[in-house]
Amino acid sequence: MGRAFRRRLERGRRQLFGLGRLLESGARTVKALFCEADGVIVRLQRECKRVVEAKPAIIHRGWERLHPKSGEYRLRFKLVYAALQGAETFWEPLSFLAGRRWDLSALKVIGGDGADWVK
């Protein structure tokens, strides 16, 4: 299943960013999208490289209360993506996946800790 998903993801990413083909219509128009991304350092054991940076990101449509009287919230309609790639090769597949779900012109906020790959 994972290999089949990666092949579809790579084919879609290549069509969008390599060949400049537009995504299939069907992306939902929304008022706002939010993206939060950060790096997580993972220490490796018995490897030539000592550490690797995992890059997780979440794109969502905002927050909602767990129930009407609650002070706790959850993310609405979230898409979670993580990879061990460089910056450009991280954002392209994420953009492809999000662009199939939503019209990305609604992306309002990209939050991170100031790391260059998030900027």
Backbone as ProteinMPNN parsed JSONL, in Angstrom:
{"seq_chain_A": "MGRAFRRRLERGRRQLFGLGRLLESGARTVKALFCEADGVIVRLQRECKRVVEAKPAIIHRGWERLHPKSGEYRLRFKLVYAALQGAETFWEPLSFLAGRRWDLSALKVIGGDGADWVK", "coords_chain_A": {"N_chain_A": [[0.829, -1.189, 0.0], [1.931, 1.238, 0.832], [4.01, 1.622, -1.032], [2.538, 1.861, -3.413], [1.066, 4.182, -2.854], [3.191, 6.055, -2.632], [4.136, 5.982, -5.286], [1.899, 7.046, -6.699], [1.807, 9.562, -5.499], [4.327, 10.627, -6.244], [4.035, 10.629, -9.041], [1.895, 12.467, -9.363], [3.071, 14.767, -8.183], [5.198, 15.187, -9.958], [3.806, 15.71, -12.35], [2.512, 18.092, -11.668], [4.569, 19.922, -10.733], [6.801, 19.371, -12.353], [5.906, 19.14, -15.027], [4.037, 21.12, -15.151], [1.283, 20.781, -15.193], [-2.117, 21.365, -14.431], [-3.95, 20.66, -11.413], [-6.531, 18.143, -11.048], [-9.906, 19.195, -11.264], [-12.141, 19.763, -8.498], [-11.176, 20.416, -6.131], [-11.947, 21.76, -3.031], [-13.347, 24.928, -2.353], [-12.52, 27.117, 0.193], [-12.788, 29.352, 3.057], [-10.478, 29.887, 4.592], [-7.221, 28.511, 5.124], [-4.813, 26.905, 7.187], [-1.406, 26.341, 7.852], [0.901, 24.475, 9.635], [4.206, 23.899, 10.426], [7.19, 22.19, 11.363], [10.488, 21.213, 12.387], [11.89, 18.128, 13.513], [14.441, 16.778, 15.302], [15.991, 13.7, 14.943], [17.84, 11.294, 16.498], [20.198, 9.04, 15.216], [21.108, 5.586, 15.356], [23.974, 3.554, 15.086], [24.626, 4.395, 12.463], [26.111, 6.145, 9.658], [25.515, 8.881, 9.426], [24.748, 11.006, 12.124], [22.435, 12.32, 12.979], [19.09, 13.075, 11.816], [16.699, 15.194, 10.251], [13.341, 15.177, 10.769], [10.474, 16.249, 9.059], [7.509, 17.375, 9.873], [4.16, 18.408, 8.981], [1.027, 20.118, 9.252], [-1.967, 20.805, 7.668], [-4.872, 22.643, 7.948], [-8.372, 23.587, 8.423], [-8.962, 25.321, 10.449], [-10.135, 25.712, 13.851], [-12.229, 23.966, 16.196], [-14.534, 23.746, 18.925], [-14.432, 21.026, 21.247], [-16.848, 20.257, 22.428], [-19.875, 22.185, 22.953], [-19.626, 23.576, 25.508], [-17.008, 23.313, 26.149], [-13.57, 24.101, 26.885], [-11.613, 23.15, 25.344], [-10.098, 22.484, 22.175], [-10.163, 21.209, 18.783], [-8.505, 20.438, 15.688], [-9.912, 21.283, 12.534], [-10.805, 19.332, 9.762], [-8.167, 18.201, 8.979], [-4.998, 17.713, 7.332], [-2.284, 15.701, 7.476], [1.191, 15.484, 7.086], [4.418, 14.077, 6.765], [7.971, 13.86, 6.405], [11.333, 12.819, 5.51], [12.904, 14.597, 3.969], [14.568, 17.04, 1.829], [13.969, 20.627, 1.782], [12.544, 21.622, -0.597], [11.741, 19.231, -1.816], [10.106, 18.367, 0.165], [7.93, 20.235, 0.36], [6.675, 20.132, -2.17], [5.285, 17.525, -2.599], [3.484, 17.765, -0.439], [2.066, 20.074, -1.145], [0.848, 19.151, -3.48], [-0.841, 17.089, -2.439], [-2.494, 18.605, -0.69], [-3.557, 20.417, -2.523], [-5.205, 18.805, -4.049], [-7.282, 18.451, -2.345], [-8.14, 20.992, -1.387], [-8.687, 24.403, -2.512], [-5.826, 26.095, -2.84], [-5.436, 28.811, -2.775], [-6.648, 29.818, -0.615], [-4.953, 29.601, 1.494], [-3.831, 31.045, 4.346], [-2.116, 31.349, 6.579], [1.135, 30.353, 7.353], [2.739, 28.681, 9.708], [5.643, 28.439, 11.716], [8.843, 27.789, 13.259], [10.683, 29.606, 12.373], [12.656, 28.411, 10.896], [14.689, 27.983, 7.966], [13.714, 26.204, 5.973], [10.987, 26.216, 6.347], [10.258, 28.834, 5.801]], "CA_chain_A": [[0.0, 0.0, 0.0], [2.816, 2.396, 0.928], [4.702, 1.824, -2.319], [1.552, 2.343, -4.392], [0.789, 5.576, -2.508], [4.363, 6.872, -3.007], [4.164, 6.098, -6.753], [0.859, 8.012, -7.087], [2.233, 10.876, -5.015], [5.43, 11.095, -7.094], [3.48, 10.906, -10.375], [1.147, 13.724, -9.26], [4.029, 15.848, -7.931], [5.943, 15.418, -11.199], [2.903, 16.359, -13.309], [2.225, 19.458, -11.234], [5.753, 20.78, -10.645], [7.729, 19.114, -13.444], [5.285, 19.384, -16.331], [3.18, 22.291, -15.049], [-0.125, 20.463, -15.424], [-3.001, 21.749, -13.337], [-4.613, 19.585, -10.691], [-7.909, 17.871, -11.441], [-10.854, 20.01, -10.518], [-12.722, 19.029, -7.393], [-10.646, 20.991, -4.898], [-12.987, 22.532, -2.331], [-13.057, 26.321, -2.03], [-12.759, 27.39, 1.613], [-12.45, 30.728, 3.423], [-9.111, 29.999, 5.098], [-6.445, 27.328, 5.47], [-3.659, 27.187, 8.031], [-0.366, 25.32, 7.765], [1.872, 24.52, 10.713], [5.308, 22.998, 10.109], [8.337, 22.287, 12.262], [11.441, 20.126, 12.246], [12.157, 17.328, 14.706], [15.721, 16.093, 15.16], [15.964, 12.3, 15.367], [19.195, 10.741, 16.608], [20.311, 7.725, 14.59], [22.038, 4.666, 15.998], [24.743, 2.677, 14.193], [24.56, 4.939, 11.105], [27.172, 7.118, 9.364], [24.965, 10.163, 9.869], [24.375, 10.932, 13.532], [21.076, 12.821, 13.16], [18.305, 13.404, 10.64], [15.581, 16.064, 10.612], [12.005, 14.829, 10.273], [9.709, 17.469, 8.791], [6.06, 17.189, 9.866], [3.313, 19.585, 8.741], [-0.413, 19.913, 9.307], [-2.783, 21.84, 7.04], [-6.223, 22.473, 8.478], [-9.318, 24.662, 8.141], [-9.258, 26.085, 11.653], [-10.346, 25.008, 15.105], [-13.591, 23.891, 16.704], [-14.624, 23.246, 20.297], [-14.77, 19.607, 21.354], [-18.302, 20.322, 22.601], [-20.217, 23.608, 23.126], [-19.177, 24.205, 26.751], [-15.619, 22.93, 26.386], [-12.488, 25.038, 26.635], [-10.648, 22.428, 24.52], [-10.359, 22.589, 20.743], [-9.503, 20.264, 17.87], [-8.342, 20.966, 14.339], [-10.97, 20.91, 11.592], [-10.434, 18.853, 8.422], [-6.712, 18.305, 8.9], [-4.159, 16.877, 6.483], [-0.989, 15.561, 8.139], [2.235, 14.965, 6.196], [5.758, 14.123, 7.351], [8.971, 13.243, 5.532], [12.749, 13.029, 5.821], [13.39, 15.128, 2.705], [14.982, 18.43, 1.813], [12.848, 21.578, 1.824], [11.741, 21.651, -1.823], [11.12, 17.924, -2.017], [9.074, 18.225, 1.191], [6.754, 21.07, 0.095], [5.983, 19.778, -3.407], [4.238, 16.512, -2.394], [2.46, 18.298, 0.462], [1.242, 20.984, -1.952], [0.037, 18.32, -4.369], [-1.906, 16.453, -1.65], [-3.425, 19.633, -0.213], [-4.223, 20.996, -3.688], [-6.272, 17.9, -4.485], [-8.368, 18.546, -1.367], [-8.622, 22.365, -1.221], [-8.143, 25.484, -3.33], [-4.745, 26.606, -1.997], [-5.424, 30.275, -2.679], [-7.215, 30.142, 0.7], [-3.924, 29.448, 2.521], [-3.658, 32.354, 4.975], [-1.044, 31.387, 7.567], [2.085, 29.245, 7.449], [3.417, 28.883, 10.976], [6.82, 27.63, 11.992], [9.736, 28.378, 14.257], [11.658, 30.479, 11.728], [13.635, 27.632, 10.144], [14.727, 28.356, 6.558], [12.915, 25.328, 5.108], [9.577, 26.58, 6.503], [10.073, 30.12, 5.116]], "C_chain_A": [[0.874, 1.253, 0.0], [3.521, 2.684, -0.379], [3.745, 2.375, -3.374], [1.222, 3.81, -4.126], [1.958, 6.471, -2.923], [4.462, 7.041, -4.515], [3.125, 7.113, -7.235], [1.25, 9.432, -6.688], [3.338, 11.438, -5.905], [4.93, 11.436, -8.493], [2.715, 12.237, -10.356], [2.064, 14.915, -9.045], [4.776, 16.208, -9.214], [5.067, 16.113, -12.247], [2.673, 17.816, -12.951], [3.456, 20.347, -11.312], [6.742, 20.57, -11.786], [7.168, 19.499, -14.796], [4.352, 20.585, -16.328], [1.717, 22.023, -15.332], [-0.946, 20.835, -14.201], [-3.591, 20.511, -12.678], [-6.007, 19.374, -11.234], [-8.83, 18.782, -10.639], [-11.493, 19.145, -9.434], [-12.18, 19.52, -6.071], [-11.708, 21.917, -4.306], [-12.509, 23.949, -2.065], [-13.444, 26.556, -0.575], [-12.349, 28.819, 1.913], [-10.995, 30.856, 3.836], [-8.519, 28.622, 5.358], [-5.251, 27.769, 6.302], [-2.686, 26.024, 7.902], [0.604, 25.534, 8.918], [2.939, 23.478, 10.416], [6.464, 23.229, 11.079], [9.255, 21.107, 11.994], [11.642, 19.427, 13.579], [13.453, 16.573, 14.454], [15.6, 14.687, 15.741], [17.393, 11.793, 15.373], [19.201, 9.315, 16.054], [21.33, 6.871, 15.345], [22.682, 3.796, 14.934], [24.613, 3.089, 12.722], [25.717, 5.904, 10.906], [26.742, 8.516, 9.779], [24.487, 10.009, 11.3], [22.929, 11.359, 13.787], [20.41, 13.033, 11.801], [17.149, 14.291, 11.114], [14.3, 15.569, 9.954], [11.222, 16.128, 10.136], [8.221, 17.128, 8.775], [5.326, 18.509, 9.6], [1.853, 19.172, 8.837], [-1.066, 21.101, 8.594], [-4.208, 21.586, 7.503], [-7.066, 23.715, 8.187], [-9.69, 25.46, 9.378], [-9.494, 25.168, 12.83], [-11.834, 24.966, 15.43], [-13.56, 23.345, 18.127], [-14.96, 21.753, 20.279], [-16.265, 19.416, 21.593], [-18.632, 21.752, 23.036], [-19.691, 24.275, 24.394], [-17.712, 23.929, 27.061], [-14.655, 24.088, 26.139], [-11.398, 24.401, 25.789], [-11.087, 22.468, 23.057], [-9.695, 21.443, 19.991], [-9.429, 20.916, 16.489], [-9.463, 20.441, 13.447], [-10.367, 20.475, 10.267], [-8.926, 18.916, 8.193], [-6.112, 17.311, 7.906], [-2.785, 16.871, 7.13], [-0.012, 14.927, 7.154], [3.569, 15.082, 6.911], [6.714, 13.393, 6.421], [10.372, 13.549, 6.049], [13.441, 13.56, 4.571], [13.941, 16.532, 2.892], [13.76, 19.325, 1.684], [11.962, 21.502, 0.577], [11.032, 20.324, -2.031], [10.124, 17.599, -0.917], [7.804, 18.967, 0.785], [5.994, 20.657, -1.16], [4.941, 18.671, -3.214], [3.12, 16.995, -1.47], [1.522, 19.234, -0.295], [0.328, 20.207, -2.89], [-1.131, 17.697, -3.606], [-2.951, 17.461, -1.188], [-4.211, 20.234, -1.375], [-5.3, 20.107, -4.268], [-7.491, 18.03, -3.586], [-8.995, 19.938, -1.332], [-8.031, 23.281, -2.285], [-7.094, 26.197, -2.47], [-4.633, 28.121, -1.98], [-6.006, 30.73, -1.346], [-6.172, 30.029, 1.817], [-3.562, 30.815, 3.081], [-2.425, 32.426, 5.861], [-0.181, 30.142, 7.421], [2.905, 29.52, 8.693], [4.581, 27.935, 11.135], [7.684, 28.347, 12.989], [10.815, 29.275, 13.644], [12.738, 29.733, 10.947], [13.549, 27.989, 8.655], [13.817, 27.499, 5.696], [11.418, 25.638, 5.235], [9.299, 27.891, 5.759], [9.878, 29.923, 3.648]], "O_chain_A": [[0.605, 2.209, -0.728], [3.626, 3.837, -0.797], [4.114, 3.264, -4.142], [1.11, 4.598, -5.065], [1.741, 7.535, -3.503], [4.83, 8.116, -4.991], [3.43, 7.95, -8.085], [1.048, 10.381, -7.446], [3.288, 12.61, -6.281], [5.361, 12.433, -9.074], [2.887, 13.051, -11.263], [1.863, 15.966, -9.654], [4.964, 17.385, -9.522], [5.537, 17.005, -12.953], [2.642, 18.678, -13.83], [3.394, 21.426, -11.902], [7.455, 21.503, -12.154], [7.856, 20.107, -15.615], [3.916, 21.028, -17.39], [0.978, 22.946, -15.676], [-0.51, 20.638, -13.067], [-3.715, 19.456, -13.3], [-6.607, 20.283, -11.808], [-8.559, 19.096, -9.48], [-11.383, 17.92, -9.47], [-12.647, 19.107, -5.01], [-12.285, 22.749, -5.005], [-11.386, 24.15, -1.601], [-14.558, 26.234, -0.159], [-11.641, 29.44, 1.121], [-10.336, 31.83, 3.472], [-9.219, 27.692, 5.76], [-4.743, 28.878, 6.135], [-3.094, 24.864, 7.849], [1.07, 26.651, 9.146], [2.625, 22.311, 10.182], [6.675, 24.346, 11.551], [8.825, 20.103, 11.426], [11.574, 20.05, 14.639], [13.549, 15.808, 13.494], [15.165, 14.506, 16.879], [18.082, 11.858, 14.354], [18.337, 8.499, 16.375], [22.297, 7.391, 15.901], [22.02, 3.354, 13.995], [24.502, 2.235, 11.843], [26.255, 6.43, 11.88], [27.506, 9.249, 10.406], [23.887, 8.993, 11.651], [22.271, 10.839, 14.687], [21.081, 13.154, 10.776], [16.678, 14.154, 12.243], [14.191, 15.546, 8.728], [11.3, 17.002, 10.999], [7.718, 16.64, 7.764], [5.813, 19.584, 9.949], [1.491, 18.033, 8.545], [-0.754, 22.256, 8.882], [-4.694, 20.456, 7.459], [-6.551, 24.751, 7.764], [-10.662, 26.215, 9.344], [-9.108, 23.999, 12.816], [-12.6, 25.824, 14.993], [-12.668, 22.578, 18.488], [-15.684, 21.281, 19.402], [-16.877, 18.513, 21.021], [-17.727, 22.472, 23.456], [-19.338, 25.453, 24.35], [-17.233, 24.283, 28.138], [-14.899, 24.945, 25.29], [-10.368, 25.026, 25.535], [-12.278, 22.484, 22.747], [-8.783, 20.794, 20.502], [-10.196, 21.825, 16.173], [-9.904, 19.3, 13.59], [-9.515, 21.168, 9.71], [-8.467, 19.621, 7.295], [-6.647, 16.227, 7.678], [-2.183, 17.93, 7.313], [-0.344, 13.956, 6.474], [3.826, 16.076, 7.589], [6.335, 12.441, 5.739], [10.567, 14.413, 6.904], [14.468, 13.019, 4.16], [13.807, 17.135, 3.956], [12.645, 18.839, 1.497], [10.748, 21.332, 0.696], [9.853, 20.296, -2.383], [9.363, 16.641, -1.05], [6.714, 18.4, 0.854], [4.774, 20.817, -1.211], [3.796, 18.855, -3.629], [1.95, 16.678, -1.687], [0.308, 19.185, -0.098], [-0.835, 20.568, -3.07], [-2.275, 17.761, -4.057], [-4.151, 17.205, -1.281], [-5.398, 20.529, -1.233], [-6.223, 20.6, -4.916], [-8.611, 17.751, -4.013], [-10.217, 20.071, -1.257], [-7.001, 22.97, -2.883], [-7.442, 26.835, -1.477], [-3.812, 28.666, -1.242], [-5.876, 31.898, -0.98], [-6.477, 30.33, 2.971], [-3.037, 31.658, 2.355], [-1.752, 33.456, 5.896], [-0.688, 29.021, 7.372], [3.678, 30.477, 8.735], [4.513, 26.772, 10.738], [7.305, 29.396, 13.511], [11.76, 29.66, 14.332], [13.642, 30.36, 10.395], [12.464, 28.264, 8.143], [13.198, 28.017, 4.767], [10.656, 25.348, 4.313], [8.238, 28.049, 5.156], [9.707, 30.895, 2.912]]}, "name": "protein", "num_of_chains": 1, "seq": "MGRAFRRRLERGRRQLFGLGRLLESGARTVKALFCEADGVIVRLQRECKRVVEAKPAIIHRGWERLHPKSGEYRLRFKLVYAALQGAETFWEPLSFLAGRRWDLSALKVIGGDGADWVK"}
